[in-house]
Amino acid sequence: MKVEVTIPSVGESITSGVLSIWHKKDGEQVAADELLFTLETDKVSQEVNAPAAGVVSTKVAEGTEVKIGQLVAEIDPAATGAAPVAPATPAPTPTAAPVAAPTPAPVVAAPKSSPAPTPTPVLATPAPTSSDSRAVRKKMTPLRRKIAAQLVKAQHTAAILTTFNECDMSAVMSLRKALQEDFSKKHGVKLGFMSFFVKAVIDALQAVPAINSRIDGDDLILNNSYDVGVAVGTEKGLVVPVVRDCEKLSFADIETRLAAYAAKAREGKISLDDLSGGVFTISNGGVYGSLLSTPILNPPQSGILGMHKIQERPVVVNGQIVARPMMYLALSYDHRVVDGKDAVTFLIRVKDCIENPARLLLGA
């Protein structure tokens, strides 16, 4: 009896996806629990294994949008996979009978004449290029459609304003350099800049609770948790896994979780739970070389911090112009919830924590 393969449920809010890859093609043998196909939804990529061993009979092509519960293949446990087809041997080309070469005519003296005119070559006119080759049309992936919808929703439903500041990265860079070797040996991960910024954001959220809130209809929801989303770029688009209970985590805990999320994102194994429930987001455009930007809110959150490229710039310190590694910071916030004073206070608090990292280490 054939076993039906259907699209599994991957979350309450997800009703469809795109069957992006068949890892076993039509007519191939598959083992039980062996990877069968990959399903891409607007939030996650889900790898689906075969429910039984046998020969696969696919019902939809790669790239097809499918519904949850839809039949996409059957597996026949009694069948045997088709043997690979050997390439056809071309039929031998018939050989023509040999033709005797003509006997050359005797050379006869002829009067000298003018050489024949050389024919003028005719240039071939190139065929007109098809307009279709100038552009390629393809469907957006569910993830890209979701990103687009979220960005438009943020612009239409929130009063987004951005305030800027800059911070001197000298102290963090010196501390990181001094501790890196011992930190890596002890914890198995590198000490990055992101853990400093996560800790600085938690400090600032505790100092300015208005940013740790959101609007829900006519109500204002005040969050008591500190679950921070950290934007991670992938080949398929931006995802924002959430590091939960950051106020309880050490620097090593944060770096370990971030490394695990980055690996899952690269492999397309981020789950719906990994992306849910954040109260604030940090986005680091500096890793791509961005010097300054205005990040867009991640609804329904009320704030997002944009980190940028570290660049040596001349600054005045104690009356002297010196070169320092500086980073521009950008805080975008929902002005319906957060007043300008609170936004500026929050950003200055982040700046102070980064420029005085002892405050973060000692909890001062």
C-alpha positions as CSV (number, residue, x, y, z in Angstrom):
1,M,0.0,0.0,0.0
2,K,1.3,3.4,-1.0
3,V,2.2,5.9,1.8
4,E,0.9,9.5,1.2
5,V,3.3,12.4,1.8
6,T,1.5,15.7,2.8
7,I,2.7,19.2,3.8
8,P,3.1,19.2,7.6
9,S,1.9,22.0,9.9
10,V,4.8,24.3,10.8
11,G,2.9,26.8,12.9
12,E,-0.6,28.1,13.7
13,S,-0.3,31.2,11.6
14,I,1.3,29.5,8.5
15,T,-1.2,28.2,5.9
16,S,1.1,27.7,2.9
17,G,4.6,27.6,1.6
18,V,6.8,26.8,-1.4
19,L,8.2,23.3,-2.0
20,S,11.6,24.6,-2.9
21,I,13.7,21.4,-3.3
22,W,13.0,17.7,-3.9
23,H,16.0,16.0,-2.3
24,K,14.7,12.7,-3.8
25,K,13.4,12.9,-7.4
26,D,10.5,11.1,-8.9
27,G,11.2,7.4,-9.2
28,E,14.1,7.4,-6.8
29,Q,14.5,5.1,-3.7
30,V,14.2,6.8,-0.3
31,A,14.9,5.4,3.1
32,A,12.6,6.0,6.1
33,D,13.4,9.3,7.8
34,E,15.7,10.3,5.0
35,L,15.5,14.0,3.9
36,L,12.8,14.2,1.2
37,F,12.0,17.9,0.5
38,T,12.4,21.4,1.8
39,L,9.4,23.6,2.5
40,E,9.9,27.4,2.6
41,T,7.3,29.5,4.4
42,D,7.1,33.2,5.2
43,K,8.9,32.6,8.5
44,V,11.0,29.5,8.4
45,S,12.5,26.8,6.1
46,Q,11.4,23.3,7.1
47,E,13.2,20.1,6.1
48,V,10.7,17.2,5.8
49,N,11.8,13.6,6.0
50,A,10.2,10.5,4.3
51,P,7.6,8.8,6.5
52,A,8.5,5.4,5.0
53,A,11.0,3.6,2.7
54,G,10.2,3.0,-0.9
55,V,10.1,4.6,-4.3
56,V,9.0,8.2,-4.5
57,S,6.3,9.4,-6.8
58,T,6.2,13.2,-6.8
59,K,2.9,15.1,-7.4
60,V,4.1,18.7,-7.6
61,A,7.2,20.3,-9.2
62,E,9.9,22.2,-7.3
63,G,9.0,25.8,-6.8
64,T,5.2,25.1,-6.4
65,E,3.2,26.9,-3.8
66,V,1.5,24.3,-1.6
67,K,-1.1,24.3,1.2
68,I,-0.7,22.8,4.6
69,G,-2.0,19.2,4.4
70,Q,-1.7,19.0,0.6
71,L,-0.7,15.7,-1.0
72,V,2.7,16.2,-2.7
73,A,4.0,12.7,-3.1
74,E,3.4,9.0,-2.6
75,I,5.9,6.3,-1.5
76,D,5.5,2.8,-2.7
77,P,7.3,0.4,-0.2
78,A,6.9,-2.6,-2.6
79,A,8.5,-0.9,-5.6
80,T,12.1,-0.8,-6.5
81,G,13.8,2.4,-7.6
82,A,14.4,2.7,-11.3
83,A,17.9,1.8,-12.5
84,P,19.8,4.7,-14.0
85,V,19.3,4.9,-17.7
86,A,22.5,4.3,-19.7
87,P,23.2,6.9,-22.3
88,A,22.1,5.7,-25.8
89,T,24.9,4.6,-28.0
90,P,24.7,6.6,-31.3
91,A,24.2,4.5,-34.4
92,P,27.3,4.3,-36.6
93,T,27.4,6.7,-39.4
94,P,27.3,4.9,-42.8
95,T,30.5,5.2,-44.7
96,A,30.2,6.3,-48.3
97,A,31.9,4.2,-51.0
98,P,35.3,5.6,-51.9
99,V,35.2,7.7,-55.0
100,A,38.2,7.6,-57.3
101,A,40.0,10.9,-57.5
102,P,39.7,12.5,-61.0
103,T,42.8,12.4,-63.2
104,P,44.2,15.9,-63.4
105,A,43.9,17.5,-66.9
106,P,47.2,18.3,-68.7
107,V,48.4,21.8,-68.3
108,V,47.8,23.9,-71.4
109,A,49.4,27.3,-72.0
110,A,46.8,30.1,-71.8
111,P,47.0,33.8,-72.5
112,K,47.5,36.0,-69.5
113,S,44.3,37.5,-68.2
114,S,43.2,39.8,-65.5
115,P,42.6,38.2,-62.1
116,A,39.0,37.6,-61.2
117,P,37.5,40.2,-58.9
118,T,37.4,39.3,-55.2
119,P,33.8,38.9,-54.1
120,T,32.7,41.4,-51.5
121,P,31.8,39.5,-48.3
122,V,28.2,39.9,-47.2
123,L,27.9,40.7,-43.5
124,A,25.2,38.7,-41.7
125,T,22.5,40.9,-40.0
126,P,22.3,39.9,-36.3
127,A,18.9,38.6,-35.2
128,P,17.1,41.1,-33.0
129,T,17.5,40.4,-29.3
130,S,14.4,39.2,-27.6
131,S,13.1,41.6,-25.0
132,D,12.7,38.6,-22.7
133,S,16.4,38.3,-22.3
134,R,16.7,41.8,-20.7
135,A,14.8,40.8,-17.5
136,V,13.8,37.7,-15.7
137,R,10.6,37.3,-13.8
138,K,10.3,35.0,-10.9
139,K,8.0,34.7,-7.9
140,M,9.1,36.1,-4.6
141,T,9.8,33.6,-1.9
142,P,7.4,33.4,1.0
143,L,10.1,34.8,3.3
144,R,10.7,37.8,1.0
145,R,7.0,38.4,0.7
146,K,6.7,38.4,4.5
147,I,9.6,40.8,4.9
148,A,8.1,43.2,2.3
149,A,4.7,43.0,4.1
150,Q,6.2,43.6,7.5
151,L,8.2,46.6,6.3
152,V,5.2,48.2,4.7
153,K,3.1,47.5,7.7
154,A,5.6,49.2,10.0
155,Q,5.6,52.3,7.8
156,H,1.8,52.4,7.6
157,T,0.9,51.7,11.3
158,A,3.7,53.3,13.3
159,A,4.9,56.9,13.7
160,I,8.6,56.1,13.1
161,L,11.2,58.6,14.1
162,T,15.0,58.1,14.2
163,T,17.5,59.7,16.5
164,F,21.2,59.4,16.2
165,N,24.4,59.5,18.3
166,E,27.9,58.1,18.1
167,C,30.0,56.2,20.5
168,D,33.8,55.8,21.0
169,M,34.6,52.1,20.7
170,S,38.1,52.4,22.2
171,A,37.3,50.9,25.6
172,V,35.3,48.0,24.3
173,M,37.9,47.2,21.7
174,S,40.7,47.3,24.3
175,L,38.8,45.1,26.7
176,R,37.8,42.6,24.0
177,K,41.4,42.3,22.9
178,A,42.7,41.7,26.4
179,L,40.1,39.1,27.2
180,Q,39.6,37.4,23.8
181,E,42.1,34.5,24.2
182,D,41.0,33.4,27.7
183,F,37.4,33.9,26.8
184,S,37.6,31.8,23.7
185,K,39.4,29.0,25.5
186,K,37.0,28.9,28.4
187,H,33.7,29.2,26.5
188,G,34.4,27.9,23.0
189,V,33.1,31.1,21.3
190,K,34.6,34.5,20.5
191,L,33.8,37.6,22.5
192,G,32.1,39.8,19.9
193,F,30.7,43.3,20.0
194,M,27.1,42.2,19.9
195,S,27.1,40.9,23.5
196,F,28.2,44.3,24.7
197,F,25.4,46.0,22.8
198,V,22.8,43.4,24.0
199,K,23.8,44.1,27.6
200,A,23.8,47.9,26.9
201,V,20.3,47.7,25.4
202,I,19.0,45.8,28.5
203,D,20.5,48.5,30.8
204,A,18.8,51.2,28.7
205,L,15.5,49.4,28.5
206,Q,15.5,49.1,32.3
207,A,16.3,52.8,32.6
208,V,13.6,53.8,30.0
209,P,10.7,51.3,30.3
210,A,8.6,53.2,27.7
211,I,10.7,51.7,24.9
212,N,10.0,48.2,26.3
213,S,6.3,48.5,25.5
214,R,4.0,48.3,22.5
215,I,0.5,49.3,21.4
216,D,-2.2,46.7,21.0
217,G,-5.4,48.3,19.8
218,D,-6.4,50.9,22.4
219,D,-4.1,49.3,25.1
220,L,-0.5,49.8,25.9
221,I,1.4,46.6,26.7
222,L,4.3,47.0,29.2
223,N,6.8,44.2,28.8
224,N,8.5,42.8,31.9
225,S,10.7,40.5,29.9
226,Y,13.9,41.4,28.0
227,D,13.9,39.2,24.9
228,V,16.0,40.9,22.3
229,G,15.9,40.0,18.6
230,V,19.2,40.1,16.7
231,A,18.9,40.5,12.9
232,V,20.8,37.9,11.0
233,G,21.3,38.1,7.2
234,T,20.9,35.0,5.1
235,E,20.9,34.2,1.4
236,K,17.1,34.0,1.5
237,G,16.6,37.2,3.5
238,L,16.8,38.8,6.9
239,V,15.6,36.8,10.0
240,V,15.5,38.0,13.6
241,P,16.0,35.2,16.1
242,V,15.3,36.1,19.7
243,V,17.7,35.8,22.6
244,R,15.4,35.4,25.6
245,D,15.9,36.6,29.2
246,C,19.0,38.6,28.3
247,E,19.1,40.2,31.7
248,K,19.9,36.8,33.2
249,L,22.6,35.8,30.7
250,S,26.3,36.3,30.8
251,F,28.4,37.6,27.9
252,A,29.4,33.9,27.2
253,D,25.7,32.8,27.2
254,I,24.7,35.5,24.7
255,E,27.7,34.8,22.4
256,T,26.9,31.1,22.5
257,R,23.3,31.6,21.6
258,L,24.1,34.0,18.9
259,A,26.6,31.6,17.3
260,A,24.0,28.8,17.4
261,Y,21.3,31.0,15.8
262,A,23.8,32.1,13.1
263,A,24.6,28.4,12.2
264,K,20.9,27.5,12.1
265,A,20.1,30.5,9.9
266,R,22.9,29.6,7.4
267,E,21.5,26.0,7.3
268,G,17.9,27.2,6.9
269,K,16.9,25.5,10.2
270,I,15.6,28.5,12.1
271,S,12.3,27.5,13.8
272,L,9.1,29.6,14.4
273,D,9.8,29.6,18.1
274,D,13.3,31.0,17.5
275,L,11.7,34.1,15.8
276,S,8.8,34.8,18.2
277,G,8.3,37.1,21.1
278,G,11.0,39.7,20.9
279,V,10.5,43.1,22.6
280,F,13.3,45.0,20.9
281,T,15.6,44.5,17.9
282,I,19.3,45.1,17.2
283,S,20.5,45.3,13.6
284,N,24.2,45.5,12.7
285,G,24.6,47.0,9.2
286,G,28.2,47.7,10.0
287,V,29.2,44.1,9.1
288,Y,28.3,45.0,5.5
289,G,30.1,48.4,5.6
290,S,27.1,50.6,6.4
291,L,28.2,53.9,7.9
292,L,24.7,55.2,8.8
293,S,21.1,54.2,8.2
294,T,17.6,54.6,9.6
295,P,16.4,51.1,10.6
296,I,12.7,50.2,10.3
297,L,10.8,48.9,13.2
298,N,10.0,45.2,13.6
299,P,6.2,45.3,14.4
300,P,4.8,45.3,17.0
301,Q,7.9,46.4,18.7
302,S,8.5,50.1,19.6
303,G,12.2,50.3,19.1
304,I,15.2,49.1,17.0
305,L,18.9,50.0,17.4
306,G,21.1,50.2,14.3
307,M,24.8,49.6,14.7
308,H,27.2,50.7,12.0
309,K,30.7,50.5,10.7
310,I,33.6,51.3,13.1
311,Q,35.6,54.0,11.5
312,E,38.5,56.1,12.8
313,R,37.4,59.8,12.9
314,P,38.9,62.9,14.4
315,V,37.2,63.8,17.7
316,V,38.0,66.3,20.5
317,V,39.2,64.7,23.7
318,N,40.3,67.0,26.6
319,G,40.7,69.8,24.2
320,Q,42.9,67.8,21.7
321,I,41.9,66.5,18.3
322,V,42.6,62.8,18.2
323,A,41.7,59.8,16.0
324,R,39.3,57.4,17.7
325,P,37.4,54.3,16.4
326,M,33.8,55.7,16.3
327,M,30.5,54.1,15.5
328,Y,27.3,55.9,14.6
329,L,24.2,54.6,16.5
330,A,20.6,55.0,15.2
331,L,17.5,54.4,17.3
332,S,14.2,54.2,15.4
333,Y,11.2,54.2,17.6
334,D,7.4,54.5,17.5
335,H,6.7,58.1,18.5
336,R,3.1,57.1,19.5
337,V,4.6,55.3,22.5
338,V,8.0,56.9,23.0
339,D,8.6,60.6,23.5
340,G,11.7,62.2,22.0
341,K,13.2,62.8,25.5
342,D,12.9,59.1,26.3
343,A,14.5,58.1,23.0
344,V,17.5,60.4,23.4
345,T,17.9,59.3,27.1
346,F,17.9,55.6,25.9
347,L,20.5,56.2,23.2
348,I,22.8,58.2,25.5
349,R,22.5,55.3,28.1
350,V,23.6,52.8,25.4
351,K,26.5,55.1,24.4
352,D,27.6,55.5,28.1
353,C,27.5,51.7,28.6
354,I,29.7,51.1,25.5
355,E,32.2,53.8,26.4
356,N,32.4,52.5,30.0
357,P,32.0,48.7,29.6
358,A,33.0,48.2,33.3
359,R,29.4,49.3,34.0
360,L,28.2,46.3,32.1
361,L,30.6,43.9,33.7
362,L,30.0,45.1,37.2
363,G,26.3,45.8,36.8
364,A,26.9,49.4,37.9
